[in-house]
């Protein structure tokens, strides 16, 4: 898969909001009132081609920032990791293993073994705030499994 669902596109928008499913983008908009961003959904696990497209849109200056609102579960966090690694300049990441609740990777000869969601979120925030990422990337996670559940729980 190399395409996205896209909503609220405008040439004036400078922020790209990325989720796994359109319903999550719509729920996020309703909760946060974010109607000045372009919203895209990958329809599940993000592909390498989709990551490349996101990178090109930001690298070419079409968008100044990217907000990742993927699901608040291991699958969503794995999508976040894949996207963040695409934006990393100096890192030489090597993903050794990704299972249902386990991520093992090596970055700059340092091995990471991630077994729980909270550690994974901490690790991803550390990556987006590192000097290896020259782009404006934000991770926004809901308290529920996904943004649709978050809206239903309000």
HELIX and SHEET records of a PDB file:
HELIX    1   1 UNK A   22  UNK A   32  1                                  11    
HELIX    2   2 UNK A   48  UNK A   59  1                                  12    
HELIX    3   3 UNK A   74  UNK A   87  1                                  14    
HELIX    4   4 UNK A  117  UNK A  128  1                                  12    
HELIX    5   5 UNK A  147  UNK A  152  1                                   6    
SHEET    1   A 5 UNK A   5  UNK A   7  0                                        
SHEET    2   A 5 UNK A  38  UNK A  41 -1                                        
SHEET    3   A 5 UNK A  15  UNK A  19  1                                        
SHEET    4   A 5 UNK A  65  UNK A  68  1                                        
SHEET    5   A 5 UNK A 136  UNK A 139  1                                        
SHEET    1   B 3 UNK A  94  UNK A  99  0                                        
SHEET    2   B 3 UNK A 102  UNK A 107 -1                                        
SHEET    3   B 3 UNK A 110  UNK A 114 -1                                        
END                                                                             
